[in-house]
Structure formats: structure tokens, C-alpha cells
Amino acid sequence: MATNEILLIQPVEGLGGEGDQVVVRAGYARNYLLPNKIAVPVSRANRKHIEALKKAREVREARDLEAHQQLADKIGQLHIAIAVKTGDGGKMFGAVTAANLLEKITEAGLEVDKKKVHLAAPIKTLGKHSTVIKLHPEVSIELEFDVVSENPIDIAQEEE
């Protein structure tokens, strides 16, 4: 297979960040990366831009890390309660998913990408639960939340 060595100008998911020198298949470089000005061929003239791109990348990554740390602090201060419909004895109808949790975070005025909220499995019980939100490779936070019933639970019926 023919390959090309190229210099990335913009970050590409799964390939690298700006300033990275990578080897890709010739067709991918020729048909996608080069025409869309995401990358340039490696040459002596282009190698001079590597240092400038790497410095810009460091500044951007430091700024992103700081922003994600501030967002994690704000998320850590949230007290989330998700109200669900329940039947006799507090048995839930349906389940609480990551989408429900994301909706509550958005209602609090914080923007989080839906891919960042991870629930191992949908929650089907009332009470306190927690999940990890991974905002950045170096920043993750454990969010605790409550699942409560919309209607009061009649304990007397449960005992009978």
C-alpha cells in the first residue's frame, strides 16, 4: 500500500493534533486531508511551521484543560434530583438514562457533550446514585444524584 507522510494543520480525531507528522494512506491524504486543508505534505518549507503549530497546540490544550477544570468544579457543586413515575411500593416505570442526567445538567446552565456522560447501565431503582463524567483526558468528575419518586410512596400498601 502506498503511504504519504503529512503534517497535520488541524487536529483529526484518531490521527493526531496540529503539528503532528503522521503517515497515512495515499488516497486518504490525496482525497480528503490535502483538499480540505487539514494537512500539508512534509517538506523542508513546511517543517518550519511545525514549531509554530506545536506552540499553538500547547496554548489551546492548556486553555481547554483550564476550561474543563472549571466546568468540573461547577458540576461538582450541582445537586441533581431526577423525579420519576413510580407505581405501588415505589417500583419505577422505565429507567433513568444518561440523556435524563444530561438534561438536568443542561437545565442547570452547564453545557456538556452527551458523549462525556457515562452510565454503566440504566438506573432502575430509587435512591442515591453516582456516575463519572469524563470531560477531558485529564479531567473527570464523579457526579452524585438522587432518583426520587414524583408521587408519594405509600408504605402501608407495601407492607400489606
Buried (B, 14 or more C-beta within 10 A) or exposed (E): EEEBEBBBBEBBEEBBBBBBBBEBEEEBBEEEBBEEEBBBEBEEEBEEBBEEBBEEBEEEBEEBBEEBBEBBEEBEEBEBEBEBEBEEEBEBEEBBBBEBBBEBBEEBEEEBEEEBBEBEEEBEEBEEBEBEBBBBEEBBBEBEBEBBBEEEBEEEEEEE
